[in-house]
């Protein structure tokens, strides 16, 4: 099994550090603490030297007693990023936090915010599908086509799809800019933003780091947004805070890859089959109509 596949199959929650000397002194994000985290992750998972791993600066998290860092692993075939939490005393490291006293689906529903987000379908639909996606992700583009051309038509007005931004800037060089632009396009109305999202996925291969701004503005105009306010919004990074909140929320839900969907709180990843997704939606509809 490839190293990154082995990571993906690891338990969502683990606690470690009792037998490992973490650096407990120094400011948040210190190089010493980051090196220690990387060393521990490599040893814990048995990652060979050819797998490159990097850790972002250690920052404040939503957990009062823990700090947070993003660890990116690259085995030459692909990159994956994971959120890790480190205790303030530097002794414990863990990935993912859930309350065992809560029902999993209720915990998910309480964690995510859907009000004020871009969505398709009736607001009062019995089933809500929340998708965390990266606009530069090829698998996300395929999922988007499937959702629009097959899932929505099949279930007509009985489901709602909420689109959440989850760019992976460690892997994709214009994804964050794309997410900001998509949120900027909402100033022209939800219809324009939805068309803009369609165009980005449809022309994904035509966009690169060098031409991203021009292409995004071009597709924004095609979608019905005015170029000048769209450019001002994008250049000022007016929607960056919104995108970062969406990313932080996804990390709290242990979203590790894109696309990741939640059907009335139940997780579905892009590695599962369409048949599984159809069944999950059908079951959720049956439960909502009881």
C-alpha positions in Angstrom: 0.0 0.0 0.0 1.4 3.5 -0.9 2.3 5.7 2.0 -0.4 8.3 1.3 -3.0 5.6 1.0 -1.9 4.2 4.3 -2.4 7.7 5.9 -5.9 8.0 4.4 -6.9 4.7 6.1 -5.6 5.8 9.5 -8.0 6.5 12.4 -9.5 9.9 12.2 -8.7 10.6 15.9 -5.5 9.7 17.6 -3.5 11.0 20.5 0.2 10.6 20.9 3.2 12.1 22.5 3.6 10.3 25.9 6.9 8.7 24.8 8.2 11.5 22.5 10.1 14.6 23.5 8.2 17.5 22.0 9.8 20.9 22.1 7.7 22.7 24.7 9.4 26.1 24.7 9.4 28.9 22.1 6.8 30.9 20.2 4.0 29.4 18.3 5.1 28.2 14.9 8.7 27.9 16.0 11.0 25.9 13.6 11.9 23.6 16.4 8.3 22.6 17.1 7.6 22.2 13.4 10.6 20.0 12.9 9.6 17.8 15.9 6.0 17.4 14.5 7.4 16.4 11.1 9.8 13.9 12.7 7.0 12.4 14.7 4.6 12.1 11.8 7.3 10.4 9.6 8.2 8.0 12.4 4.6 7.3 13.4 3.5 6.4 9.9 6.8 4.8 8.8 7.1 7.2 5.9 10.1 6.5 3.7 12.6 9.3 3.0 11.3 9.7 -0.6 7.9 11.0 0.8 8.3 14.7 1.3 6.5 16.2 4.2 6.0 19.9 5.1 4.2 21.6 8.0 2.7 25.1 8.0 3.3 27.6 10.8 1.6 26.5 14.0 -1.3 28.8 14.7 -4.3 29.2 17.0 -7.1 26.8 16.4 -10.8 26.5 17.4 -9.7 24.3 20.3 -8.7 26.4 23.4 -6.0 24.0 24.5 -4.5 23.2 21.1 -2.7 24.9 18.3 -3.1 23.8 14.6 -0.8 23.0 11.7 -1.3 21.7 8.2 1.0 18.8 7.2 1.4 18.2 3.5 2.7 14.8 2.2 4.0 14.2 -1.3 5.0 10.8 -2.5 5.7 11.9 -6.1 2.3 10.8 -7.3 0.2 13.3 -5.5 0.0 15.6 -2.5 -2.4 15.4 0.5 -2.8 17.8 3.4 -4.0 17.0 6.9 -4.8 19.2 9.9 -3.0 18.3 13.1 -3.5 19.8 16.5 -0.7 20.1 19.0 -1.2 20.8 22.7 0.2 24.1 24.0 2.7 22.4 26.1 4.1 20.6 23.0 3.5 17.1 24.4 0.5 15.8 22.4 -0.4 15.7 18.8 -3.7 14.6 17.3 -5.8 14.7 14.1 -9.5 15.4 14.1 -11.6 16.1 17.1 -15.2 14.9 17.7 -17.4 14.6 20.8 -18.1 11.0 21.5 -21.2 12.0 23.4 -22.7 13.4 20.2 -24.4 11.6 17.3 -22.0 11.8 14.3 -24.5 13.3 11.9 -25.8 15.8 14.4 -22.2 16.8 15.2 -21.5 17.4 11.5 -24.7 19.4 11.1 -23.9 21.5 14.1 -20.4 22.2 12.9 -21.2 23.3 9.3 -22.8 26.5 8.3 -25.1 26.5 5.3 -27.0 29.7 5.7 -25.6 32.3 3.3 -23.7 29.8 1.2 -24.1 29.3 -2.6 -26.6 26.5 -3.3 -28.8 24.9 -6.0 -32.2 23.4 -5.4 -35.2 24.4 -3.2 -34.2 25.9 0.1 -36.8 23.7 1.9 -35.5 20.4 0.3 -35.7 17.3 2.5 -32.1 16.4 1.8 -29.2 18.8 1.9 -25.9 17.8 0.3 -22.9 19.9 1.4 -19.9 19.7 -0.9 -16.4 20.8 0.0 -14.5 21.2 -3.3 -11.4 22.7 -4.8 -12.0 24.5 -8.1 -8.7 23.3 -9.5 -9.3 19.7 -8.6 -9.9 17.3 -11.5 -12.0 14.9 -9.5 -14.1 17.9 -8.3 -14.8 18.9 -11.9 -16.0 15.4 -12.6 -18.2 15.4 -9.5 -19.6 18.7 -10.5 -20.6 17.4 -13.9 -22.2 14.4 -12.2 -24.1 16.5 -9.7 -25.5 18.9 -12.3 -26.2 16.4 -15.1 -27.3 13.3 -13.2 -28.0 13.7 -9.5 -30.0 17.0 -9.5 -32.2 15.9 -12.5 -32.8 12.4 -11.0 -34.1 13.8 -7.7 -35.6 16.9 -9.2 -36.8 19.3 -6.5 -36.2 17.1 -3.5 -32.5 17.8 -2.9 -30.4 20.9 -2.3 -26.7 21.1 -3.0 -24.6 23.6 -0.9 -21.2 24.5 -2.4 -18.4 25.1 0.2 -15.0 26.4 -0.7 -12.1 24.1 0.2 -9.1 25.0 -2.0 -5.8 23.2 -1.4 -3.2 25.9 -2.0 -0.4 23.5 -1.1 -1.3 21.4 -4.1 -3.1 23.8 -6.5 -1.6 27.1 -7.4 -4.7 29.1 -8.4 -7.4 27.3 -6.4 -7.5 29.9 -3.6 -7.8 32.7 -6.1 -10.6 30.8 -7.9 -12.5 30.3 -4.7 -12.2 34.1 -3.9 -13.4 34.9 -7.4 -16.4 32.6 -7.2 -17.5 34.2 -3.9 -16.9 37.7 -5.5 -19.2 36.7 -8.4 -22.0 36.4 -5.9 -22.2 40.2 -5.8 -23.9 39.8 -9.3 -26.4 37.4 -7.8 -26.4 33.6 -7.1 -27.3 32.7 -10.7 -24.1 34.4 -11.9 -22.0 32.7 -9.3 -23.5 29.3 -10.2 -22.8 29.9 -13.9 -19.3 31.1 -13.0 -18.7 27.9 -11.0 -19.8 25.9 -14.0 -17.4 27.7 -16.3 -14.4 27.4 -14.0 -14.9 23.6 -13.9 -15.6 23.4 -17.6 -12.4 25.3 -18.5 -10.2 24.1 -15.7 -7.5 22.9 -18.0 -7.2 26.4 -19.6 -6.4 28.1 -16.4 -2.9 28.3 -14.9 -1.1 30.3 -12.3 0.0 32.9 -14.8 -3.3 33.6 -16.5 -5.7 32.8 -13.6 -6.7 36.4 -12.9 -7.5 37.2 -16.5 -9.3 33.9 -17.1 -11.4 34.2 -13.9 -12.4 37.7 -14.9 -13.2 36.5 -18.4 -15.4 33.7 -17.2 -17.0 36.0 -14.6 -18.1 38.3 -17.4 -19.5 35.4 -19.4 -21.4 34.3 -16.3 -23.0 37.8 -16.0 -20.8 39.6 -13.5 -19.5 43.1 -14.2 -15.7 42.9 -14.8 -14.7 46.0 -12.9 -16.3 45.3 -9.5 -15.3 41.6 -9.9 -11.7 42.6 -10.4 -11.8 45.0 -7.5 -13.3 42.4 -5.2 -10.7 39.8 -6.3 -7.7 42.1 -6.1 -8.7 43.4 -2.6 -9.2 39.8 -1.4 -12.6 40.9 0.0 -13.8 37.3 0.1 -10.7 35.7 1.5 -12.1 35.6 5.1 -15.2 33.8 3.9 -13.1 31.2 2.0 -10.8 30.7 5.0 -13.8 30.1 7.3 -15.1 27.5 4.9 -11.6 25.8 4.9 -11.4 25.9 8.7 -14.8 24.4 8.9 -13.8 21.6 6.5 -10.7 20.9 8.6 -12.9 20.6 11.7 -14.9 18.0 9.9 -11.7 16.1 9.0 -12.1 16.8 5.3 -8.9 15.3 3.9 -9.5 15.3 0.2 -11.8 16.8 -2.4 -14.5 16.4 -3.3 -16.0 15.5 0.1 -19.8 15.6 0.5 -22.1 15.3 3.4 -25.7 14.0 2.8 -27.8 15.2 5.7 -24.6 14.9 7.8 -23.4 11.6 6.4 -20.0 11.6 4.8 -19.4 10.7 1.1 -15.9 11.0 -0.5 -15.1 11.2 -4.2 -13.5 7.8 -4.0 -16.9 6.1 -3.5 -19.1 5.1 -6.4 -22.2 6.8 -7.9 -24.3 3.9 -6.8 -23.3 4.6 -3.1 -24.2 8.2 -3.5 -27.6 7.4 -5.1 -28.3 5.0 -2.2 -27.3 7.5 0.4 -29.6 10.2 -1.1 -32.5 7.8 -1.4 -32.1 6.7 2.2 -31.9 10.3 3.4 -35.0 11.2 1.5 -36.9 8.2 2.9 -35.8 9.2 6.4 -36.8 12.8 5.9 -40.3 11.9 4.6 -41.2 9.6 7.6 
